[in-house]
Amino acid sequence: MNVAVDFRNVDIIFGARTREALKMLDAGASRAEILAKTGAVLGCADASLTVREGEISVLMGLSGSGKSTMMRAVNGLNKVTRGSVLVKSGDRMVDVVTCDAATLRHVRQGSVAMVFQQFGLLPWRTVAENVGFGLELAGVPEAERTRRVAQQLKLVGLDQWANKYANELSGGMQQRVGLARAFATEAPILLMDEPFSALDPLIRTKLQDELLQLQKELKKTIIFVSHDLEEALKIGNTITILESGRIVQSGRPEDIVLRPADDYVREFIANVNPLSVLTAWHVMCDARDLDKTEDGWVWLDKRRTTRFKLDADRQVIAAERDGVPGAWVHCAEAEAPPRPGERPCYWASPGTSLKTVMLAMHNADTAPVALFDEENRFVGSIGVKDVLQAVLRRQEPA
């Protein structure tokens, strides 16, 4: 994937004595020490992060950690004291730190859109007028504006509410208006600053699901600020954790959970259920490591309850469970009871959640689950021991 946003050694300091604060920062002074001596606030320190096109990159940390400060540097809302923030605009990368005002305005109008925590709707405007407000400011002709507004309202399920006002909408619906307004600009990069934190848990979960569904269709680049790790694990392709303005770890959700970089991250993820992030791929035993027989069968488990016979392309040509021909059932269908006399062989794809795999194993009396790739080739299996090792591994000392 191509790069959409590239933070390079970004320092952000608020206050008048920034030069002195930078010298202290370079000498290893803490945020508290810099504040005490200079009165300047360290918002971000030596932050480097690459965000690729089409991914959801979550910035998270406790209040005051610098996550929103860092995100707001992308569209120039926060001035960078030192370093570069390269943003893809058309077919080139623009450094929003050093570019002129006209270029920055072009980036804001065409490349980057923002969704705010508090919705930011104008109460005297209708839903449709709120969605089209940014287009109106950008000088988009009325006919084109009307078309794009209608398209985005339909996308977020609010086309029947176009002529209503903000006070007639629930909080979740108002945030959908904010999403539609950002989508209407057709900007490829979205900045989302804790957009769901003001909503109650049920609505929040629903909007998270809707965002993921929309992302499958729109494939935007999203920088998403959150203080909720469960939310980050659910929606993020990558997660970056900040403390006192510094990045302490950045990586895939499973890396954060299974391999915390230090005690701060370890404490951060202490109460996270690993089932919310691990998939079948993370816990499987590779097909090459499974026991094989001389006549071409592969045993999926040490107890030898389930076995496959494979052809040269790793396609299954025969399957048995407990000595009886197996019936193929996807893990997602494990809640359905098997037919009389049927011995289901449960299977999953690498991205199937571990929770779904465990449910299938429970329904199959702990029989193993087979993994297949997108071309239906057998790649491995998951047994009870594999699940237990994966769940317990993150609790071992670093």
C-alpha distance (Angstrom), angle and dihedral (degrees) to the residues before:
residue distance angle dihedral
M1 . . .
N2 3.77 . .
V3 3.79 123.2 .
A4 3.81 116.4 -97.9
V5 3.81 100.7 175.2
D6 3.79 128.2 12.1
F7 3.81 121.9 -170.5
R8 3.79 110.5 -162.5
N9 3.81 118.9 -167.9
V10 3.79 92.2 -40.7
D11 3.81 119.6 -169.3
I12 3.80 119.0 -176.9
I13 3.80 118.5 -174.0
F14 3.79 125.2 175.9
G15 3.80 117.2 -151.2
A16 3.79 143.0 52.3
R17 3.81 101.5 -80.9
T18 3.79 97.7 60.8
R19 3.80 95.9 140.2
E20 3.78 91.9 56.7
A21 3.79 90.5 43.6
L22 3.83 90.9 53.3
K23 3.80 91.0 52.8
M24 3.79 90.2 52.0
L25 3.80 90.7 46.7
D26 3.80 91.3 52.3
A27 3.81 89.2 49.6
G28 3.80 90.2 56.2
A29 3.80 100.8 -100.9
S30 3.78 118.3 160.6
R31 3.80 126.0 -121.0
A32 3.80 90.4 -104.2
E33 3.80 92.8 50.7
I34 3.80 92.1 49.3
L35 3.79 91.3 49.4
A36 3.81 93.2 47.7
K37 3.80 94.9 50.9
T38 3.82 103.5 34.0
G39 3.79 106.0 19.3
A40 3.82 87.3 -127.1
V41 3.79 121.2 131.5
L42 3.78 118.7 -134.2
G43 3.79 105.9 -138.8
C44 3.78 100.2 168.3
A45 3.80 132.0 6.2
D46 3.81 126.9 -159.7
A47 3.80 92.4 -33.8
S48 3.80 116.4 178.9
L49 3.78 120.7 177.0
T50 3.79 135.8 150.4
V51 3.80 118.9 -148.3
R52 3.78 114.9 -166.0
E53 3.78 128.0 -148.1
G54 3.77 116.0 -85.5
E55 3.80 97.5 14.7
I56 3.79 132.1 115.3
S57 3.79 107.0 -129.3
V58 3.80 112.9 -168.4
L59 3.81 121.2 -154.7
M60 3.75 112.1 -161.9
G61 3.77 144.7 165.2
L62 3.76 141.6 118.6
S63 3.81 121.9 -55.5
G64 3.79 108.9 -65.5
S65 3.80 94.1 19.7
G66 3.81 92.6 122.8
K67 3.78 101.0 -109.4
S68 3.82 97.0 126.6
T69 3.80 90.9 38.5
M70 3.78 90.5 56.9
M71 3.80 94.9 45.5
R72 3.81 93.3 49.8
A73 3.79 90.0 58.5
V74 3.82 88.6 70.9
N75 3.80 93.5 73.0
G76 3.78 96.6 28.2
L77 3.80 97.1 -105.3
N78 3.80 86.9 126.7
K79 3.77 116.7 43.9
V80 3.79 115.0 -128.4
T81 3.80 113.1 -131.5
R82 3.80 94.9 -162.5
G83 3.77 135.5 -2.2
S84 3.80 134.9 36.2
V85 3.80 137.3 -77.3
L86 3.80 110.4 -163.7
V87 3.80 115.4 -163.1
K88 3.78 125.0 -173.0
S89 3.78 109.7 -119.2
G90 3.78 113.4 175.3
D91 3.79 107.5 -46.3
R92 3.80 97.5 -21.0
M93 3.78 141.0 64.2
V94 3.81 115.1 -116.4
D95 3.79 122.9 -159.6
V96 3.79 100.6 -138.6
V97 3.82 89.3 -166.1
T98 3.79 95.7 64.9
C99 3.82 105.3 20.5
D100 3.80 121.6 110.1
A101 3.80 123.6 -100.3
A102 3.80 94.7 -99.9
T103 3.80 92.5 53.4
L104 3.79 91.9 47.2
R105 3.80 89.9 50.7
H106 3.81 89.6 51.2
V107 3.82 90.6 51.6
R108 3.80 91.2 49.9
Q109 3.78 93.6 48.2
G110 3.78 100.2 42.3
S111 3.79 111.3 18.3
V112 3.81 110.6 31.6
A113 3.81 130.5 43.7
M114 3.79 128.3 177.4
V115 3.80 135.9 -143.8
F116 3.79 114.0 -159.7
Q117 3.80 131.3 -146.7
Q118 3.81 94.1 -125.2
F119 3.82 95.6 46.6
G120 3.83 93.8 -120.0
L121 3.81 94.3 -139.2
L122 3.80 121.5 163.5
P123 3.83 105.7 -124.0
W124 3.81 95.0 -151.8
R125 3.82 91.8 57.1
T126 3.79 127.6 76.3
V127 3.77 122.2 -117.5
A128 3.79 91.0 -98.6
E129 3.80 92.1 47.7
N130 3.79 90.9 50.3
V131 3.80 91.9 50.9
G132 3.79 91.2 49.4
F133 3.80 96.0 43.6
G134 3.81 95.9 98.2
L135 3.79 91.3 46.4
E136 3.78 89.6 50.8
L137 3.80 91.5 53.0
A138 3.80 89.7 48.7
G139 3.81 90.7 54.7
V140 3.80 97.3 -113.7
P141 3.83 109.1 167.9
E142 3.80 115.4 -102.9
A143 3.79 96.6 -114.3
E144 3.80 92.5 51.3
R145 3.79 90.1 43.6
T146 3.81 92.0 53.0
R147 3.80 91.7 49.2
R148 3.78 94.5 50.0
V149 3.80 93.8 44.8
A150 3.81 91.9 51.4
Q151 3.80 90.6 47.8
Q152 3.79 94.1 51.7
L153 3.81 95.1 43.8
K154 3.78 88.9 54.3
L155 3.79 89.9 48.2
V156 3.82 92.1 57.4
G157 3.81 94.2 38.7
L158 3.80 97.9 -109.5
D159 3.80 102.0 109.1
Q160 3.82 90.1 114.5
W161 3.81 90.1 55.7
A162 3.81 98.5 52.8
N163 3.81 94.9 116.9
K164 3.80 97.1 42.8
Y165 3.79 125.5 101.3
A166 3.81 127.3 -121.0
N167 3.82 94.7 -104.3
E168 3.80 89.1 59.1
L169 3.81 91.9 60.1
S170 3.79 132.1 78.1
G171 3.79 120.1 -117.6
G172 3.79 92.1 -100.5
M173 3.79 91.6 50.4
Q174 3.79 91.3 48.8
Q175 3.79 90.0 54.1
R176 3.80 89.0 50.8
V177 3.80 87.2 56.2
G178 3.80 87.7 53.8
L179 3.80 89.9 51.7
A180 3.80 92.0 48.1
R181 3.82 90.6 49.9
A182 3.81 90.4 53.8
F183 3.82 93.0 44.4
A184 3.82 91.4 49.2
T185 3.80 91.2 65.5
E186 3.83 87.1 61.6
A187 3.80 87.7 -139.5
P188 3.82 109.9 162.4
I189 3.82 93.1 -142.4
L190 3.82 123.1 61.6
L191 3.78 125.4 -167.5
M192 3.80 111.8 -157.7
D193 3.80 115.6 -172.2
E194 3.83 107.0 -162.6
P195 3.81 88.8 -51.1
F196 3.80 96.4 174.7
S197 3.80 101.7 36.9
A198 3.82 94.6 96.9
L199 3.81 92.2 56.8
D200 3.77 129.9 88.0
P201 3.84 116.0 -100.2
L202 3.81 98.0 -102.0
I203 3.81 94.1 50.3
R204 3.78 90.2 42.6
T205 3.80 92.3 54.8
K206 3.80 90.9 47.6
L207 3.80 92.7 51.6
Q208 3.80 91.1 48.1
D209 3.80 88.6 55.4
E210 3.80 91.2 46.6
L211 3.80 91.7 49.8
L212 3.79 91.1 52.9
Q213 3.80 90.4 48.7
L214 3.80 91.9 49.2
Q215 3.80 90.4 47.4
K216 3.81 90.6 58.1
E217 3.79 87.9 59.8
L218 3.81 102.2 34.4
K219 3.82 100.9 35.0
K220 3.79 93.2 -156.4
T221 3.78 124.6 171.0
I222 3.80 104.1 -113.4
I223 3.80 128.2 -168.7
F224 3.77 103.8 -166.5
V225 3.81 124.3 -170.1
S226 3.81 117.0 -153.2
H227 3.78 140.5 155.5
D228 3.82 91.5 -160.9
L229 3.81 113.1 92.3
E230 3.81 93.9 -165.7
E231 3.80 88.4 56.0
A232 3.80 91.3 47.6
L233 3.79 92.6 49.8
K234 3.78 90.9 49.1
I235 3.79 100.1 50.4
G236 3.80 107.2 19.3
N237 3.79 126.3 99.2
T238 3.79 85.7 -171.5
I239 3.80 131.1 15.0
T240 3.79 126.3 -154.4
I241 3.80 118.4 -167.0
L242 3.80 119.3 -157.0
E243 3.79 131.5 -165.3
S244 3.81 123.7 -173.4
G245 3.79 91.0 -15.6
R246 3.80 95.7 -49.5
I247 3.80 130.2 107.6
V248 3.79 108.2 -120.6
Q249 3.81 98.9 175.1
S250 3.77 138.2 0.3
G251 3.77 127.7 -178.8
R252 3.77 147.7 96.1
P253 3.80 116.7 -36.5
E254 3.79 92.7 -107.3
D255 3.81 91.0 51.6
I256 3.79 90.6 54.4
V257 3.82 92.2 50.0
L258 3.80 99.5 40.0
R259 3.81 100.1 33.7
P260 3.84 110.8 30.6
A261 3.80 110.3 -173.0
D262 3.81 98.3 -139.3
D263 3.79 145.2 -12.2
Y264 3.82 92.2 -77.3
V265 3.80 92.4 58.3
R266 3.79 91.2 39.2
E267 3.79 89.8 56.4
F268 3.79 89.9 44.4
I269 3.80 93.1 57.8
A270 3.80 96.6 34.3
N271 3.80 94.8 109.8
V272 3.79 97.7 38.1
N273 3.78 116.6 119.8
P274 3.85 105.2 -130.1
L275 3.80 89.0 -147.7
S276 3.79 87.4 72.5
V277 3.79 92.8 64.9
L278 3.81 111.2 19.9
T279 3.80 120.2 93.3
A280 3.78 134.7 -166.3
W281 3.81 90.3 -93.4
H282 3.81 92.7 60.5
V283 3.79 95.2 56.2
M284 3.79 106.0 31.2
C285 3.78 126.7 118.8
D286 3.81 108.9 -127.2
A287 3.81 115.2 -111.3
R288 3.81 90.0 -124.8
D289 3.82 90.0 62.7
L290 3.82 96.3 52.9
D291 3.80 124.3 103.8
K292 3.79 115.4 -96.9
T293 3.79 133.5 -164.7
E294 3.79 128.2 -136.9
D295 3.79 92.0 -112.6
G296 3.82 93.3 58.6
W297 3.81 104.6 -93.5
V298 3.83 123.0 135.4
W299 3.80 120.1 -150.2
L300 3.81 113.5 -141.9
D301 3.82 95.1 -160.4
K302 3.80 140.6 27.7
R303 3.81 90.6 -117.5
R304 3.80 88.0 59.9
T305 3.78 96.7 -132.8
T306 3.80 96.4 135.2
R307 3.79 132.1 36.2
F308 3.81 139.0 173.1
K309 3.76 134.6 -158.3
L310 3.82 112.3 -144.8
D311 3.78 134.2 -162.2
A312 3.80 124.1 -137.9
D313 3.83 91.3 -81.9
R314 3.83 92.9 52.9
Q315 3.79 91.6 -106.5
V316 3.80 114.8 146.0
I317 3.80 112.7 -114.9
A318 3.82 96.6 171.1
A319 3.80 136.4 15.2
E320 3.78 133.4 -171.3
R321 3.77 134.4 -176.2
D322 3.79 119.2 -170.2
G323 3.80 88.5 -11.3
V324 3.81 93.0 -57.0
P325 3.83 125.0 107.6
G326 3.78 107.4 -95.3
A327 3.80 127.5 -124.9
W328 3.81 115.5 -140.1
V329 3.81 115.4 -119.1
H330 3.80 127.0 167.9
C331 3.81 115.2 -127.1
A332 3.79 90.5 -119.8
E333 3.82 88.2 65.1
A334 3.79 94.4 50.3
E335 3.81 93.6 110.6
A336 3.82 89.9 68.0
P337 3.83 110.2 89.4
P338 3.84 115.3 -117.3
R339 3.79 119.0 -108.5
P340 3.83 117.0 -101.4
G341 3.80 111.3 -75.5
E342 3.81 92.9 8.9
R343 3.81 120.3 129.6
P344 3.81 105.5 -159.2
C345 3.80 120.2 -146.1
Y346 3.78 103.9 -155.7
W347 3.76 118.9 -147.8
A348 3.81 137.0 -175.2
S349 3.77 141.6 -173.9
P350 3.82 120.3 -118.5
G351 3.82 91.6 -99.5
T352 3.82 96.0 52.2
S353 3.81 109.9 121.0
L354 3.77 118.2 -106.6
K355 3.80 89.1 -126.5
T356 3.81 90.0 60.6
V357 3.81 90.9 47.2
M358 3.80 91.9 51.6
L359 3.79 92.0 51.3
A360 3.81 90.0 53.6
M361 3.79 91.5 48.5
H362 3.80 90.2 50.7
N363 3.80 91.8 52.0
A364 3.81 90.8 47.9
D365 3.82 95.6 52.4
T366 3.84 90.8 -103.3
A367 3.81 93.8 -53.4
P368 3.83 111.8 157.5
V369 3.80 125.0 -94.1
A370 3.81 119.6 -129.2
L371 3.80 123.3 -136.8
F372 3.80 124.4 -144.6
D373 3.79 130.4 -176.6
E374 3.81 125.9 -132.6
E375 3.82 90.1 -82.2
N376 3.83 92.6 53.7
R377 3.79 93.1 -107.7
F378 3.79 117.3 148.3
V379 3.82 109.2 -113.7
G380 3.79 105.3 166.1
S381 3.77 149.4 -47.4
I382 3.79 140.3 -110.3
G383 3.77 123.9 -137.3
V384 3.80 131.9 179.6
K385 3.80 91.5 -95.7
D386 3.81 91.5 54.0
V387 3.81 90.6 53.5
L388 3.80 94.3 47.9
Q389 3.80 93.1 47.7
A390 3.80 92.3 50.6
V391 3.80 94.1 47.9
L392 3.81 94.0 46.2
R393 3.81 97.1 40.9
R394 3.80 95.1 78.1
Q395 3.81 89.9 59.2
E396 3.80 93.1 60.6
P397 3.85 117.8 101.7
A398 3.81 114.8 -90.9
